[in-house]
Amino acid sequence: MKTSNNTILITGGTSGIGLAFAEEFLKLGNKVIICGRRQERLNVLKIKHPDLITINCDIADTKQREELCSIVLNDYPDTNILMNNAGIQLAVDLTQPSNLEKIREEIEINLIAPIHLVSLFARHLAGKTDSALINISSGLAFAPISFMPVYCATKAAIHSLTMSLRHQLKNTSVKVFEIIPPSTDTELGHQRRADKTQSHGGIPLQEFLTDAMKAINDDVLEAPIGQSIGLRAKREELFHIMNP
């Protein structure tokens, strides 16, 4: 896939992996649109990157997703890449009565929102000469960690969804990528931590980004990065190691 002269929409682009992609694509000469629900964070990023296009949107909300699509297609009709990146990661003990509101939110953001956004943008993207859908899943889609079962299940579903989309769009111009991060040093999972400033841990963000951009540039449509290579290849074996 060409990595310059695109117009790219990235969900969850205010921090972590999404922001890293946004900044890298800006450097490469792309028009980049990010959405997020923290307006103060969008304001800071707009000052730092004046060329960045920011849209306030809570993708957990159906109506706001539809409004996002309308804004993007009306104001930025050259958009040719959608990156489904936004996600949350919660700890859930399913052996106890669970907070269904939190579970629904995690599924809505991690799975339903990407499904909905793909359905809203697919026809538009198929009308472009060069276009792509990029779904961000996780190595935990293959070998889950049991204390966050909903997150892992949604990422397994994203893997399955991406395979199906690739087949459904095989006769169009749309390249369908799945980027599969390992544990990466971002704020992912801050909702479940007492110290909200604590990092997720994992490989340096720049290391992940370098490998992910190479995969995109080389048209590696299913691209596990770092430890995710092993999680994908040895899922059963590693599951028992990760969950003693």
Stockholm file with secondary structure:
# STOCKHOLM 1.0

chainA/1-244         MKTSNNTILITGGTSGIGLAFAEEFLKLGNKVIICGRRQERLNVLKIKHPDLITINCDIADTKQREELCSIVLNDYPDTNILMNNAGIQLAVDLTQPSNLEKIREEIEINLIAPIHLVSLFARHLAGKTDSALINISSGLAFAPISFMPVYCATKAAIHSLTMSLRHQLKNTSVKVFEIIPPSTDTELGHQRRADKTQSHGGIPLQEFLTDAMKAINDDVLEAPIGQSIGLRAKREELFHIMNP
#=GR chainA/1-244 SS CCCSSCEEEEETTTSHHHHHHHHHHHHTTCEEEEEESCHHHHHHHHHHCTTCEEEECCTTSHHHHHHHHHHHHHHCTTCCEEEECCCCCCCCCTTSCCCHHHHHHHHIIIIIHHHHHHHHHHHHHHTSSSEEEEEECCGGGTSCCTTSHHHHHHHHHHHHHHHHHHHHTTTSSEEEEEEECCSBSSSTTGGGCSSTTCCCCSBCHHHHHHHHHHHHHTTCSEEECTTHHHHHHSHHHHHHHHCC
#=GC SS_cons         CCCSSCEEEEETTTSHHHHHHHHHHHHTTCEEEEEESCHHHHHHHHHHCTTCEEEECCTTSHHHHHHHHHHHHHHCTTCCEEEECCCCCCCCCTTSCCCHHHHHHHHIIIIIHHHHHHHHHHHHHHTSSSEEEEEECCGGGTSCCTTSHHHHHHHHHHHHHHHHHHHHTTTSSEEEEEEECCSBSSSTTGGGCSSTTCCCCSBCHHHHHHHHHHHHHTTCSEEECTTHHHHHHSHHHHHHHHCC
//
